[in-house]
């Protein structure tokens, strides 16, 4: 029997992870969310599923987070956003809370076995994975999602300070889109877009169950390349605006555009 914890269970990646893990009766799953009611609205059957435990709270509730990740085989850290928010630190807060929770568990029992942590990251912060892409494409994407990438880079640097006692894998896919599972492949060499969230989740589970990839960054790639989402050009334009004119994010938020 395998046991997993999903941080961010109502996000797109978290929902796909939960759906796939529920397919096997051998899995037990701890789900960490901000809103229990929202999760149950998405998965009504969880209300009486004895294999699933729901933990509802803020990501900085260290005692609650410690209970969620205690005794599992792997932690899927999927709390994230696609918005290029100036000053974003959602990845940093998640990573710092995970380390604090592990310290809490080790304080209670120095011999406790800690789970593998899979950090949902992005290929654009790994030069090896995007070396095959045209430089102008890299420039546009790096600037359109600059605040998200800066947050991920800070979070990764923080986690690497704890390399001696943690097992962390940085999962760094290319662009993600909605869609069904069509098959995936893992790669340490390059990313291929566009990958469905469902295939992304299947790839993360494969990595979680592997003994390889500790402290490496790798991509989950589609076996059958998906189509670009029609909203992507609009998202890129918004992101560029928020990069070059950060106060515009506040205006867009007031207008309900984000």
ROMARVEX-917146 format. One record per residue (C-alpha): residue in three letters; x, z, y. Coordinates in steps of 0.25 Angstrom, whole numbers, padded with zeros to 4 digits, always signed. Each point is the difference from the previous one (the first is absolute). Layout:
# ROMARVEX-917146
ALAXZY/...
//
This chain:
# ROMARVEX-917146
UNK+0000+0000+0000/UNK+0005-0004+0014/UNK-0003+0007+0013/UNK+0001-0006+0014/UNK-0003+0005+0014/UNK-0005-0010+0011/UNK+0002+0003+0014/UNK-0009-0008+0009/UNK-0011-0002-0011/UNK-0010-0007+0009/UNK+0010-0011+0006/UNK+0000-0014-0006/UNK+0012+0003-0009/UNK-0005+0014-0004/UNK-0013-0005-0004/UNK+0006-0011-0009/UNK+0010+0010-0006/UNK-0012+0009-0003/UNK-0008-0011-0006/UNK+0011-0005-0009/UNK+0004+0014-0005/UNK-0015+0003-0003/UNK+0000-0011-0010/UNK+0008+0009-0010/UNK-0006+0012-0006/UNK+0014+0006-0002/UNK+0003+0001+0015/UNK-0003+0012+0009/UNK+0000-0002+0015/UNK+0001+0009+0012/UNK-0005-0007+0013/UNK+0004+0005+0014/UNK-0010-0004+0011/UNK-0004+0004+0014/UNK-0015-0002-0004/UNK-0005+0004-0013/UNK-0014-0006+0003/UNK+0006-0013+0003/UNK+0007-0001-0013/UNK-0012+0004-0008/UNK-0008-0011+0008/UNK+0010-0010-0005/UNK+0001+0006-0014/UNK-0013+0007-0003/UNK+0004+0003-0014/UNK+0011+0009+0004/UNK-0009+0011+0003/UNK-0001+0004-0015/UNK+0013-0007-0005/UNK+0008+0011-0007/UNK+0013-0008+0001/UNK+0000-0001+0015/UNK+0003+0011+0009/UNK-0003-0002+0015/UNK+0008+0007+0011/UNK-0006-0002+0014/UNK+0009+0004+0012/UNK+0010-0004+0010/UNK+0013-0005-0005/UNK+0008+0011+0007/UNK-0008+0011-0009/UNK+0012+0003-0008/UNK-0006+0010-0009/UNK-0012-0010-0004/UNK+0010-0011-0001/UNK+0009+0008-0009/UNK-0012+0003-0009/UNK-0003-0015-0001/UNK+0014-0005-0004/UNK+0003+0012-0009/UNK+0002-0004-0015/UNK-0003-0015+0002/UNK+0010-0011-0005/UNK+0000-0009+0013/UNK-0005+0001+0014/UNK-0006-0013+0007/UNK+0003+0002+0015/UNK-0010-0010+0006/UNK-0004+0006+0013/UNK+0002-0011+0010/UNK-0005-0009+0011/UNK+0001-0015+0003/UNK-0002+0002+0015/UNK+0013-0001+0008/UNK-0003+0013+0007/UNK+0011+0005+0011/UNK+0006+0013-0004/UNK-0005-0001-0015/UNK+0005+0010-0009/UNK-0010+0000-0012/UNK+0011-0003-0010/UNK+0010+0011+0006/UNK-0011+0010-0001/UNK-0004-0003-0014/UNK+0015+0000-0005/UNK+0003+0013+0007/UNK-0013+0006-0006/UNK+0004-0004-0014/UNK+0014+0006+0001/UNK-0006+0013+0006/UNK-0009+0000-0012/UNK+0011-0002-0010/UNK+0008+0011+0007/UNK-0012+0009-0001/UNK-0002-0003-0015/UNK+0015+0002-0002/UNK-0001+0014+0007/UNK-0011+0004-0010/UNK+0008-0005-0012/UNK+0014-0005+0002/UNK-0001-0007-0014/UNK-0012-0008+0003/UNK+0001-0015-0003/UNK-0003-0008+0012/UNK-0008-0013-0001/UNK+0005-0014+0004/UNK-0005-0004+0014/UNK-0003-0014+0003/UNK+0000-0003+0015/UNK-0009-0012+0004/UNK+0010-0007+0010/UNK+0002-0015+0004/UNK+0009-0011-0003/UNK+0004-0003+0014/UNK+0008+0013+0001/UNK+0009-0005-0012/UNK+0009-0011+0004/UNK+0002-0004-0014/UNK-0014-0003-0003/UNK-0003-0009+0012/UNK+0014-0007+0001/UNK-0007-0013-0005/UNK-0010+0000+0011/UNK+0002-0009+0013/UNK+0006+0009+0011/UNK-0012-0003+0010/UNK-0010+0005-0011/UNK+0008+0013-0001/UNK+0001+0001+0015/UNK-0015-0001+0002/UNK-0004+0009-0011/UNK+0011+0011+0003/UNK-0006+0000+0015/UNK-0014-0001-0004/UNK+0001+0012-0009/UNK+0011+0007+0007/UNK-0005+0014+0002/UNK-0005+0000-0015/UNK+0014-0004-0005/UNK+0007+0010+0009/UNK-0008+0011-0006/UNK+0003-0005-0014/UNK+0015+0000+0003/UNK+0000+0014+0006/UNK-0008+0005-0012/UNK+0010-0007-0010/UNK+0012+0006+0007/UNK-0006+0014+0000/UNK-0003-0001-0015/UNK+0014-0005-0003/UNK+0005+0013+0005/UNK-0006+0006-0013/UNK+0006-0010-0009/UNK+0007+0010-0008/UNK-0012+0007-0006/UNK-0012-0010+0002/UNK-0004-0012-0008/UNK-0005-0010+0011/UNK-0003-0015-0001/UNK-0003-0009+0012/UNK-0011-0010-0004/UNK+0002-0011+0011/UNK-0010-0012-0002/UNK-0002-0011+0009/UNK-0014-0003+0007/UNK-0012+0006-0007/UNK-0014-0006-0001/UNK-0013+0004-0007/UNK-0002-0007-0013/UNK-0001+0002-0015/UNK+0012+0003-0010/UNK+0007-0013-0004/UNK+0013+0006-0005/UNK+0012+0005+0006/UNK+0015+0000-0001/UNK+0011+0010+0005/UNK+0012-0005+0008/UNK+0012+0006+0006/UNK+0004-0013+0006/UNK-0012-0006+0008/UNK-0014+0002+0005/UNK-0011-0010-0002/UNK-0013+0001+0008/UNK-0012+0000-0001/UNK-0002+0012-0010/UNK-0014+0006-0003/UNK-0001+0015+0002/UNK-0005+0000-0015/UNK+0013-0006-0005/UNK+0008+0009+0010/UNK-0006+0012-0007/UNK+0002-0005-0014/UNK+0015-0002+0004/UNK+0001+0014+0005/UNK-0005+0005-0013/UNK+0010-0008-0008/UNK+0011+0006+0009/UNK-0005+0014-0001/UNK+0000-0001-0015/UNK+0014-0006+0000/UNK+0014+0008-0001/UNK+0006-0011+0009/UNK+0001-0002+0015/UNK+0003+0014+0005/UNK+0003-0001+0015/UNK-0001-0015+0000/UNK-0009-0009+0009/UNK-0007-0010-0008/UNK-0012-0010+0002/UNK-0012-0002-0008/UNK-0003-0015+0000/UNK-0012-0008-0004/UNK+0001-0009-0013/UNK-0010-0009+0007/UNK+0002+0000+0015/UNK-0013+0004+0008/UNK-0005-0006+0013/UNK+0003+0005+0014/UNK-0011+0008+0005/UNK-0007-0007+0012/UNK+0001+0013+0009/UNK+0015+0000-0002/UNK+0003-0009+0013/UNK-0009+0009+0008/UNK+0008+0012-0005/UNK+0013-0005+0003/UNK-0004-0004+0014/UNK-0005+0015+0002/UNK+0012+0005-0006/UNK+0009-0008+0009/UNK-0008+0005+0012/UNK+0002+0014-0004/UNK+0015-0002-0002/UNK+0003-0006+0013/UNK-0011+0008+0009/UNK-0002+0013-0008/UNK-0011+0005+0010/UNK-0009-0012-0004/UNK-0002+0008-0013/UNK-0008+0011+0008/UNK-0008-0011+0007/UNK-0003-0007-0014/UNK-0005+0013-0006/UNK-0009+0003+0012/UNK-0006-0014-0002/UNK-0002+0002-0015/UNK+0010-0010-0004/UNK+0008+0009-0009/
//
